[in-house]
Amino acid sequence: MASANHRLAAFFLAVIVSSLASSPGAAWDVKLEIDDGMPLIHMLRPLLSSAAGNLARRRNSNYGVPCDSWRFAVETNTIRDWATIPASCEEYVGNYMLGGHYRRDSRAVVDEAIAYAEGLELAGEGKEVWVFDVDETTLSNLPYYAKHGFGVEPYNWSTFGAYVEESSAPALPETMRLYERLKELGIKPVILTGRREDKREATAKNLASVGYTGYHMLLLKPQDVKLHSVEFKSGERKKLEDAGYVIVGNIGDQWTDLLGEPEGARTFKLPDPMYYVA
Ligand SMILES: *[C@@H]1O[C@H](CO)[C@@H](O)[C@H](O)[C@H]1NC(C)=O
Protein backbone atom coordinates (compact mmCIF):
# COMPACT_ATOMS: atom_id res chain seq x y z
CA MET A 1 0.00 0.00 0.00
CA ALA A 2 2.82 2.39 0.84
CA SER A 3 4.33 1.76 -2.55
CA ALA A 4 0.98 2.44 -4.23
CA ASN A 5 0.80 5.75 -2.38
CA HIS A 6 4.29 6.58 -3.46
CA ARG A 7 3.46 5.68 -7.02
CA LEU A 8 0.49 7.99 -7.02
CA ALA A 9 2.45 10.79 -5.36
CA ALA A 10 5.27 10.35 -7.87
CA PHE A 11 2.75 10.44 -10.68
CA PHE A 12 1.15 13.66 -9.42
CA LEU A 13 4.57 15.23 -9.09
CA ALA A 14 5.60 14.15 -12.58
CA VAL A 15 2.46 15.58 -14.16
CA ILE A 16 2.71 18.82 -12.19
CA VAL A 17 6.34 19.26 -13.21
CA SER A 18 5.62 18.45 -16.84
CA SER A 19 2.63 20.78 -16.94
CA LEU A 20 4.73 23.57 -15.46
CA ALA A 21 7.42 22.91 -18.03
CA SER A 22 5.05 23.14 -20.97
CA SER A 23 2.72 25.83 -19.70
CA PRO A 24 0.30 26.21 -22.59
CA GLY A 25 -0.74 29.65 -23.75
CA ALA A 26 -4.18 28.31 -24.47
CA ALA A 27 -7.09 30.64 -25.05
CA TRP A 28 -8.76 31.13 -21.74
CA ASP A 29 -12.00 32.98 -21.88
CA VAL A 30 -13.28 32.53 -18.36
CA LYS A 31 -13.94 35.88 -16.73
CA LEU A 32 -12.22 36.72 -13.48
CA GLU A 33 -14.61 39.14 -11.93
CA ILE A 34 -18.30 39.13 -11.29
CA ASP A 35 -20.09 41.05 -14.04
CA ASP A 36 -20.30 44.76 -13.56
CA GLY A 37 -23.66 45.86 -12.36
CA MET A 38 -24.46 42.62 -10.59
CA PRO A 39 -25.65 43.53 -7.10
CA LEU A 40 -23.33 42.48 -4.30
CA ILE A 41 -24.66 40.10 -1.71
CA HIS A 42 -21.94 40.78 0.80
CA MET A 43 -18.68 42.72 0.82
CA LEU A 44 -16.80 39.47 1.46
CA ARG A 45 -17.40 38.36 -2.06
CA PRO A 46 -15.19 40.89 -3.84
CA LEU A 47 -12.42 40.12 -1.37
CA LEU A 48 -12.55 36.43 -2.17
CA SER A 49 -12.88 37.10 -5.84
CA SER A 50 -9.94 39.47 -5.85
CA ALA A 51 -7.75 37.01 -3.95
CA ALA A 52 -8.52 34.38 -6.57
CA GLY A 53 -7.97 36.98 -9.27
CA ASN A 54 -4.55 37.95 -7.95
CA LEU A 55 -3.49 34.34 -7.89
CA ALA A 56 -4.75 33.94 -11.43
CA ARG A 57 -2.91 37.01 -12.68
CA ARG A 58 0.29 35.78 -11.10
CA ARG A 59 -0.10 32.51 -12.93
CA ASN A 60 -1.23 34.25 -16.07
CA SER A 61 -4.25 32.01 -16.27
CA ASN A 62 -7.75 32.94 -15.35
CA TYR A 63 -8.28 30.70 -12.40
CA GLY A 64 -11.94 30.78 -12.72
CA VAL A 65 -14.99 31.60 -10.81
CA PRO A 66 -17.17 30.15 -13.62
CA CYS A 67 -15.36 26.79 -13.69
CA ASP A 68 -15.62 26.61 -9.93
CA SER A 69 -19.35 27.24 -10.17
CA TRP A 70 -19.64 24.64 -12.89
CA ARG A 71 -17.85 22.11 -10.68
CA PHE A 72 -20.18 22.90 -7.79
CA ALA A 73 -23.25 22.33 -9.97
CA VAL A 74 -21.79 19.08 -11.30
CA GLU A 75 -20.88 17.71 -7.89
CA THR A 76 -24.33 18.44 -6.53
CA ASN A 77 -25.97 16.57 -9.44
CA THR A 78 -27.55 19.78 -10.64
CA ILE A 79 -25.88 19.76 -14.06
CA ARG A 80 -26.50 16.28 -15.48
CA ASP A 81 -25.96 14.24 -18.61
CA TRP A 82 -22.89 16.14 -19.72
CA ALA A 83 -20.58 14.41 -22.16
CA THR A 84 -17.44 16.50 -21.69
CA ILE A 85 -16.21 19.24 -19.41
CA PRO A 86 -16.35 22.79 -20.82
CA ALA A 87 -13.27 23.24 -23.01
CA SER A 88 -12.39 26.44 -21.16
CA CYS A 89 -12.23 24.50 -17.88
CA GLU A 90 -9.55 22.00 -18.87
CA GLU A 91 -6.81 23.85 -17.03
CA TYR A 92 -9.03 24.45 -14.02
CA VAL A 93 -10.02 20.78 -13.76
CA GLY A 94 -6.41 19.72 -14.32
CA ASN A 95 -5.26 21.99 -11.52
CA TYR A 96 -8.04 20.76 -9.29
CA MET A 97 -7.24 17.10 -9.92
CA LEU A 98 -3.45 17.29 -9.74
CA GLY A 99 -3.06 19.96 -7.11
CA GLY A 100 -4.06 19.47 -3.50
CA HIS A 101 -7.71 20.34 -3.87
CA TYR A 102 -9.01 17.00 -5.16
CA ARG A 103 -7.09 15.14 -2.49
CA ARG A 104 -8.28 17.49 0.23
CA ASP A 105 -11.91 17.11 -0.87
CA SER A 106 -11.48 13.33 -0.95
CA ARG A 107 -9.96 13.39 2.52
CA ALA A 108 -12.91 15.36 3.90
CA VAL A 109 -15.31 12.74 2.55
CA VAL A 110 -13.28 9.83 3.90
CA ASP A 111 -12.77 11.43 7.32
CA GLU A 112 -16.54 11.70 7.60
CA ALA A 113 -17.03 8.10 6.41
CA ILE A 114 -14.53 6.75 8.93
CA ALA A 115 -16.05 8.73 11.80
CA TYR A 116 -19.46 7.38 10.84
CA ALA A 117 -18.22 3.78 10.57
CA GLU A 118 -16.43 3.98 13.90
CA GLY A 119 -19.70 5.05 15.53
CA LEU A 120 -21.68 2.07 14.24
CA GLU A 121 -22.75 -0.73 16.51
CA LEU A 122 -22.36 -3.97 14.61
CA ALA A 123 -24.66 -6.89 15.25
CA GLY A 124 -21.72 -9.30 15.45
CA GLU A 125 -22.96 -11.65 12.76
CA GLY A 126 -20.63 -10.43 10.05
CA LYS A 127 -23.46 -9.21 7.83
CA GLU A 128 -22.49 -5.55 7.58
CA VAL A 129 -21.04 -4.58 4.23
CA TRP A 130 -19.79 -1.37 2.66
CA VAL A 131 -20.17 -0.84 -1.08
CA PHE A 132 -17.27 0.66 -3.02
CA ASP A 133 -17.28 1.80 -6.62
CA VAL A 134 -14.08 1.26 -8.67
CA ASP A 135 -13.25 4.08 -11.11
CA GLU A 136 -12.33 7.33 -9.31
CA THR A 137 -13.21 5.62 -6.03
CA THR A 138 -10.97 2.65 -5.18
CA LEU A 139 -8.81 3.27 -8.24
CA SER A 140 -7.72 6.56 -9.75
CA ASN A 141 -7.63 6.85 -13.52
CA LEU A 142 -5.76 10.12 -13.43
CA PRO A 143 -2.84 8.66 -15.41
CA TYR A 144 -5.34 8.14 -18.24
CA TYR A 145 -7.33 11.35 -17.89
CA ALA A 146 -4.22 13.51 -17.59
CA LYS A 147 -3.37 12.34 -21.12
CA HIS A 148 -6.90 12.91 -22.37
CA GLY A 149 -7.64 16.47 -21.36
CA PHE A 150 -9.19 15.78 -17.94
CA GLY A 151 -12.56 15.10 -19.50
CA VAL A 152 -12.38 17.51 -22.45
CA GLU A 153 -12.27 14.57 -24.86
CA PRO A 154 -15.46 12.53 -25.16
CA TYR A 155 -15.38 9.12 -23.49
CA ASN A 156 -13.71 6.60 -25.75
CA TRP A 157 -14.49 3.04 -24.71
CA SER A 158 -11.74 1.55 -26.84
CA THR A 159 -8.84 3.66 -25.49
CA PHE A 160 -10.18 3.58 -21.94
CA GLY A 161 -10.80 -0.18 -22.24
CA ALA A 162 -7.18 -0.69 -23.32
CA TYR A 163 -6.04 1.33 -20.31
CA VAL A 164 -8.18 -0.80 -17.98
CA GLU A 165 -6.60 -3.94 -19.44
CA GLU A 166 -3.20 -2.66 -18.30
CA SER A 167 -4.35 -2.99 -14.65
CA SER A 168 -2.05 -0.08 -13.88
CA ALA A 169 -4.30 2.43 -12.10
CA PRO A 170 -3.04 3.66 -8.73
CA ALA A 171 -5.25 3.51 -5.68
CA LEU A 172 -6.95 6.66 -4.48
CA PRO A 173 -5.11 6.74 -1.12
CA GLU A 174 -8.02 8.25 0.80
CA THR A 175 -10.33 5.42 -0.24
CA MET A 176 -7.64 2.90 0.68
CA ARG A 177 -7.57 4.40 4.17
CA LEU A 178 -11.33 3.91 4.52
CA TYR A 179 -11.10 0.39 3.10
CA GLU A 180 -8.45 -0.68 5.60
CA ARG A 181 -10.29 0.88 8.53
CA LEU A 182 -13.56 -0.86 7.64
CA LYS A 183 -11.82 -4.22 7.51
CA GLU A 184 -10.36 -3.57 10.97
CA LEU A 185 -13.84 -2.71 12.22
CA GLY A 186 -15.28 -5.93 10.78
CA ILE A 187 -17.29 -4.31 7.98
CA LYS A 188 -16.90 -6.25 4.74
CA PRO A 189 -16.02 -4.36 1.56
CA VAL A 190 -18.12 -5.20 -1.50
CA ILE A 191 -16.82 -3.79 -4.76
CA LEU A 192 -19.55 -2.88 -7.22
CA THR A 193 -18.55 -1.48 -10.59
CA GLY A 194 -20.11 -0.54 -13.89
CA ARG A 195 -17.12 -2.15 -15.59
CA ARG A 196 -18.27 -5.18 -17.55
CA GLU A 197 -17.55 -8.83 -16.78
CA ASP A 198 -14.89 -8.98 -19.50
CA LYS A 199 -12.83 -6.63 -17.32
CA ARG A 200 -13.07 -8.84 -14.22
CA GLU A 201 -9.57 -10.26 -14.46
CA ALA A 202 -7.93 -6.90 -15.23
CA THR A 203 -9.90 -5.21 -12.46
CA ALA A 204 -9.16 -7.88 -9.84
CA LYS A 205 -5.49 -7.82 -10.80
CA ASN A 206 -5.34 -4.03 -10.54
CA LEU A 207 -7.14 -3.95 -7.17
CA ALA A 208 -4.81 -6.60 -5.77
CA SER A 209 -1.66 -4.94 -7.11
CA VAL A 210 -2.37 -1.68 -5.27
CA GLY A 211 -3.37 -3.40 -2.02
CA TYR A 212 -7.14 -3.91 -2.08
CA THR A 213 -7.17 -7.40 -0.67
CA GLY A 214 -9.75 -9.33 1.28
CA TYR A 215 -12.90 -7.83 -0.18
CA HIS A 216 -16.04 -9.89 0.18
CA MET A 217 -17.26 -9.69 -3.41
CA LEU A 218 -16.38 -8.07 -6.71
CA LEU A 219 -19.55 -7.39 -8.69
CA LEU A 220 -19.35 -6.31 -12.33
CA LYS A 221 -21.99 -5.47 -14.91
CA PRO A 222 -23.11 -8.41 -17.08
CA GLN A 223 -21.47 -8.42 -20.48
CA ASP A 224 -24.15 -7.81 -23.06
CA VAL A 225 -27.08 -6.50 -21.10
CA LYS A 226 -28.23 -2.93 -21.55
CA LEU A 227 -28.64 -1.62 -18.05
CA HIS A 228 -28.44 1.92 -16.77
CA SER A 229 -26.01 2.34 -13.91
CA VAL A 230 -28.64 3.19 -11.31
CA GLU A 231 -30.72 0.19 -12.33
CA PHE A 232 -27.73 -2.16 -12.26
CA LYS A 233 -26.19 -0.90 -9.02
CA SER A 234 -29.39 -0.54 -7.03
CA GLY A 235 -30.42 -4.00 -8.28
CA GLU A 236 -27.17 -5.49 -6.99
CA ARG A 237 -27.60 -3.73 -3.65
CA LYS A 238 -31.12 -5.12 -3.43
CA LYS A 239 -29.74 -8.62 -3.97
CA LEU A 240 -27.25 -8.05 -1.16
CA GLU A 241 -30.02 -7.01 1.20
CA ASP A 242 -32.20 -9.91 0.11
CA ALA A 243 -29.28 -12.21 0.96
CA GLY A 244 -29.28 -10.83 4.50
CA TYR A 245 -26.49 -8.28 4.24
CA VAL A 246 -26.81 -4.86 5.81
CA ILE A 247 -25.35 -2.11 3.62
CA VAL A 248 -24.08 0.30 6.24
CA GLY A 249 -22.26 2.54 3.78
CA ASN A 250 -21.85 3.21 0.09
CA ILE A 251 -19.12 5.31 -1.52
CA GLY A 252 -18.66 6.41 -5.11
CA ASP A 253 -17.73 9.35 -7.31
CA GLN A 254 -20.88 9.25 -9.45
CA TRP A 255 -24.43 9.95 -8.39
CA THR A 256 -25.39 6.76 -10.20
CA ASP A 257 -23.35 4.92 -7.55
CA LEU A 258 -25.48 6.38 -4.80
CA LEU A 259 -29.02 6.80 -6.11
CA GLY A 260 -31.74 4.14 -6.29
CA GLU A 261 -33.15 2.10 -3.43
CA PRO A 262 -31.65 0.56 -1.45
CA GLU A 263 -28.90 3.18 -1.38
CA GLY A 264 -27.26 1.96 1.82
CA ALA A 265 -27.69 3.46 5.27
CA ARG A 266 -25.34 6.32 4.37
CA THR A 267 -23.84 7.43 1.09
CA PHE A 268 -20.54 9.24 0.53
CA LYS A 269 -19.88 11.20 -2.65
CA LEU A 270 -16.29 11.52 -3.76
CA PRO A 271 -15.38 14.34 -6.12
CA ASP A 272 -15.18 13.81 -9.87
CA PRO A 273 -15.36 16.81 -12.17
CA MET A 274 -13.92 14.86 -15.16
CA TYR A 275 -16.79 12.73 -16.41
CA TYR A 276 -20.44 11.90 -15.89
CA VAL A 277 -21.86 8.39 -15.93
CA ALA A 278 -25.51 8.23 -16.93
C1 LIG B 1 -11.23 6.30 -29.89
O1 LIG B 1 -9.84 6.34 -29.98
C2 LIG B 1 -9.31 5.63 -31.10
C3 LIG B 1 -7.81 5.59 -30.95
O2 LIG B 1 -7.28 6.87 -30.75
C4 LIG B 1 -9.79 6.32 -32.37
O3 LIG B 1 -9.29 5.64 -33.49
C5 LIG B 1 -11.31 6.32 -32.37
O4 LIG B 1 -11.77 7.05 -33.49
C6 LIG B 1 -11.85 6.94 -31.11
N1 LIG B 1 -13.28 6.78 -31.07
C7 LIG B 1 -14.11 7.77 -30.86
C8 LIG B 1 -15.56 7.44 -30.82
O5 LIG B 1 -13.73 8.93 -30.70
The ligand as a Tripos MOL2 file, in Angstrom:
@<TRIPOS>MOLECULE
LIG
   14    14     1     0     0
SMALL
NO_CHARGES

@<TRIPOS>ATOM
      1 C1        -11.2340    6.2990  -29.8850 C.3       1 LIG1
      2 O1         -9.8390    6.3360  -29.9790 O.3       1 LIG1
      3 C2         -9.3150    5.6280  -31.0960 C.3       1 LIG1
      4 C3         -7.8100    5.5900  -30.9460 C.3       1 LIG1
      5 O2         -7.2830    6.8740  -30.7520 O.3       1 LIG1
      6 C4         -9.7860    6.3170  -32.3730 C.3       1 LIG1
      7 O3         -9.2940    5.6400  -33.4910 O.3       1 LIG1
      8 C5        -11.3100    6.3200  -32.3710 C.3       1 LIG1
      9 O4        -11.7710    7.0470  -33.4890 O.3       1 LIG1
     10 C6        -11.8510    6.9450  -31.1090 C.3       1 LIG1
     11 N1        -13.2840    6.7770  -31.0710 N.am      1 LIG1
     12 C7        -14.1090    7.7700  -30.8580 C.2       1 LIG1
     13 C8        -15.5640    7.4360  -30.8240 C.3       1 LIG1
     14 O5        -13.7260    8.9280  -30.6990 O.2       1 LIG1
@<TRIPOS>BOND
     1     1     2 1
     2     1    10 1
     3     2     3 1
     4     3     4 1
     5     3     6 1
     6     4     5 1
     7     6     7 1
     8     6     8 1
     9     8     9 1
    10     8    10 1
    11    10    11 1
    12    11    12 1
    13    12    13 1
    14    12    14 2
@<TRIPOS>SUBSTRUCTURE
     1 LIG1         1 GROUP 0 **** ****
